[in-house]
């Protein structure tokens, strides 16, 4: 009888852990733990992408509506209350971007580092911990399995001897019933029955003895298996406790209700909206656009020489009567403003007697009025120069206003990306083109349009190195190109 122990001895006849080979489920749990780490990392990565997308949409919504509110007809304290919604969106967007950073920078990295320390890949494939678990159970079960194999062999021999004895006895009884007068034949049948009975007794003794020996090694077998099982129970206990700790940290990052900044955002929003006052807004509109505006009502004025002179001076200083601005050049220049030579740039009135002047005034009054008119013309020329300069300043300011910090149509820039432009979901640069044959270790169903789907055992080509978040770029046999988790596949040697 061979004393070797191999997989051919495994004959699972029940679902009990103590049956030979049924420890395989405990060994598989080690591999399952590594797979669960990958699944949880994928879960956190997808949630982070959702938070980033939501934050970006909030920011874009806030900027667009803030412009519409500022340019719209709403006024007063209610305009401030409406604008507070945009401020709330901006603050909440910042919080969700921080949430995304915490999920990827803290939780994801912590899980990835723990997985790397807990599961060590072998050059031949699989994990070191899986092989240690399998070897431990195999070593603990080997002596008992050897004895069990002997029991099975003696049991089989005993049952076979019983069958032969029963068959020989049946033949002897049949011969007696047929009244066979051949004594020699009868003698042979009796000898056969006796021989079968002796063989049956021997095999029974061997069977019972092997069972006794098996019973002797069973307690040690159970103790050894318990020790190995407890070792991997502790390993699984560490994983479960770590997952619990990590999920609680994720909860802390996701739960904005405990964030004092989040609470402040809505307290501020409530205070701003509550501060809006309809009476104050209506009063403001009445004072600035309604009956409350001041008015220079017409009044009766007596005629006098001084009044006539004052009115004449006022009429001369009116830009509509004395200065006509047409075709003013709005280009800023360091050169002094040249006086106008034609009516296309500037037209000034000639020195003429104003309407309503007194032809009987004394000559000294006329000289005085002419001097005042010349002074007025000089003042108007200075005013024109200032107007031109102001026009240039207005144009410069206008050109600056035409380059706002944000525009609805400017979709190229990303306020959320670390480098300031590009796709918000492209956190890493594209991997260089490579070509490596890989085989899938597990099934994977793509969650996004840019992800591949495959079954365990499928072979395809890796065309991009693994990025910082554990994703590779690959191409299936049908030519489909997309991303997949790097730890779901292994290189084909």
JOTA-V315998 format. One record per backbone hydrogen bond with DSSP energy under -0.5 kcal/mol. CO is the residue of the C=O (numbers start at 1). NH is the residue of the N-H. If there is no record, write none. Layout:
co=[CO & CO]
nh=[NH & NH]
This chain:
co=[6 & 7 & 9 & 11 & 16 & 19 & 21 & 22 & 23 & 23 & 24 & 25 & 26 & 27 & 27 & 28 & 29 & 30 & 31 & 32 & 33 & 34 & 35 & 36 & 37 & 38 & 39 & 40 & 41 & 42 & 43 & 44 & 45 & 46 & 47 & 48 & 49 & 50 & 51 & 52 & 53 & 54 & 55 & 56 & 57 & 58 & 59 & 60 & 61 & 62 & 63 & 64 & 65 & 66 & 67 & 68 & 75 & 75 & 76 & 76 & 77 & 78 & 79 & 80 & 81 & 82 & 82 & 83 & 84 & 85 & 86 & 87 & 88 & 89 & 90 & 91 & 92 & 93 & 94 & 95 & 96 & 97 & 98 & 99 & 100 & 101 & 102 & 102 & 103 & 104 & 106 & 107 & 108 & 109 & 110 & 111 & 112 & 113 & 114 & 115 & 119 & 120 & 122 & 126 & 127 & 128 & 129 & 130 & 131 & 132 & 133 & 134 & 135 & 136 & 137 & 138 & 139 & 141 & 142 & 143 & 144 & 145 & 146 & 147 & 148 & 149 & 150 & 151 & 152 & 153 & 154 & 155 & 156 & 157 & 158 & 159 & 160 & 161 & 162 & 163 & 164 & 165 & 166 & 167 & 168 & 169 & 170 & 171 & 172 & 173 & 174 & 175 & 176 & 181 & 182 & 183 & 184 & 185 & 186 & 187 & 188 & 189 & 190 & 191 & 192 & 193 & 194 & 195 & 196 & 197 & 198 & 199 & 200 & 201 & 202 & 203 & 204 & 205 & 206 & 207 & 208 & 209 & 210 & 211 & 212 & 213 & 214 & 215 & 217 & 218 & 219 & 220 & 221 & 222 & 223 & 224 & 225 & 226 & 227 & 228 & 229 & 230 & 231 & 232 & 233 & 234 & 235 & 236 & 237 & 238 & 239 & 240 & 241 & 242 & 243 & 244 & 245 & 246 & 247 & 248 & 249 & 250 & 251 & 254 & 255 & 256 & 258 & 259 & 260 & 261 & 262 & 263 & 264 & 265 & 266 & 267 & 268 & 269 & 270 & 271 & 273 & 277 & 278 & 279 & 280 & 281 & 282 & 283 & 284 & 285 & 285 & 286 & 286 & 290 & 295 & 304 & 305 & 306 & 307 & 308 & 309 & 310 & 311 & 312 & 313 & 315 & 318 & 318 & 319 & 322 & 324 & 324 & 342 & 342 & 345 & 347 & 350 & 354 & 357 & 358 & 362 & 362 & 363 & 364 & 365 & 366 & 367 & 368 & 369 & 370 & 371 & 372 & 373 & 374 & 375 & 376 & 377 & 378 & 379 & 380 & 381 & 382 & 383 & 384 & 385 & 386 & 387 & 388 & 389 & 390 & 391 & 392 & 393 & 394 & 395 & 396 & 397 & 398 & 400 & 407 & 409 & 412 & 413 & 414 & 417 & 420 & 423 & 425 & 432 & 436 & 437 & 438 & 439 & 440 & 444 & 444 & 448 & 450 & 454 & 455 & 458 & 460 & 461 & 461 & 462 & 463 & 464 & 467 & 470 & 471 & 472 & 473 & 473 & 474 & 475 & 476 & 480 & 482 & 483 & 484 & 485 & 486 & 488 & 488 & 490 & 491]
nh=[9 & 10 & 11 & 13 & 19 & 22 & 24 & 25 & 26 & 27 & 28 & 29 & 30 & 30 & 31 & 32 & 33 & 34 & 35 & 36 & 37 & 38 & 39 & 40 & 41 & 42 & 43 & 44 & 45 & 46 & 47 & 48 & 49 & 50 & 51 & 52 & 53 & 54 & 55 & 56 & 57 & 58 & 59 & 60 & 61 & 62 & 63 & 64 & 65 & 66 & 67 & 68 & 69 & 70 & 71 & 72 & 78 & 79 & 79 & 80 & 81 & 82 & 83 & 84 & 85 & 85 & 86 & 87 & 88 & 89 & 90 & 91 & 92 & 93 & 94 & 95 & 96 & 97 & 98 & 99 & 100 & 101 & 102 & 103 & 104 & 105 & 106 & 107 & 108 & 109 & 110 & 111 & 112 & 113 & 114 & 115 & 116 & 117 & 118 & 119 & 121 & 128 & 125 & 122 & 131 & 132 & 133 & 134 & 135 & 136 & 137 & 138 & 139 & 140 & 141 & 142 & 143 & 145 & 146 & 147 & 148 & 149 & 150 & 151 & 152 & 153 & 154 & 155 & 156 & 157 & 158 & 159 & 160 & 161 & 162 & 163 & 164 & 165 & 166 & 167 & 168 & 169 & 170 & 171 & 172 & 173 & 174 & 175 & 176 & 177 & 178 & 180 & 179 & 183 & 186 & 187 & 188 & 189 & 190 & 191 & 192 & 193 & 194 & 195 & 196 & 197 & 198 & 199 & 200 & 201 & 202 & 203 & 204 & 205 & 206 & 207 & 208 & 209 & 210 & 211 & 212 & 213 & 214 & 215 & 216 & 217 & 218 & 219 & 221 & 222 & 223 & 224 & 225 & 226 & 227 & 228 & 229 & 230 & 231 & 232 & 233 & 234 & 235 & 236 & 237 & 238 & 239 & 240 & 241 & 242 & 243 & 244 & 245 & 246 & 247 & 248 & 249 & 250 & 251 & 252 & 253 & 254 & 255 & 256 & 258 & 259 & 260 & 263 & 264 & 265 & 266 & 267 & 268 & 269 & 270 & 271 & 272 & 273 & 274 & 275 & 276 & 281 & 282 & 283 & 284 & 285 & 286 & 287 & 288 & 289 & 290 & 290 & 292 & 293 & 297 & 308 & 309 & 310 & 311 & 312 & 313 & 314 & 315 & 316 & 317 & 318 & 321 & 322 & 323 & 349 & 326 & 347 & 345 & 346 & 326 & 324 & 352 & 357 & 359 & 361 & 365 & 366 & 367 & 368 & 369 & 370 & 371 & 372 & 373 & 374 & 375 & 376 & 377 & 378 & 379 & 380 & 381 & 382 & 383 & 384 & 385 & 386 & 387 & 388 & 389 & 390 & 391 & 392 & 393 & 394 & 395 & 396 & 397 & 398 & 399 & 400 & 401 & 402 & 403 & 410 & 411 & 422 & 415 & 417 & 420 & 414 & 426 & 427 & 465 & 462 & 492 & 460 & 490 & 457 & 446 & 454 & 451 & 483 & 444 & 458 & 440 & 438 & 463 & 475 & 436 & 434 & 473 & 470 & 486 & 467 & 484 & 463 & 464 & 482 & 461 & 479 & 476 & 474 & 452 & 472 & 488 & 489 & 441 & 442 & 439 & 493]
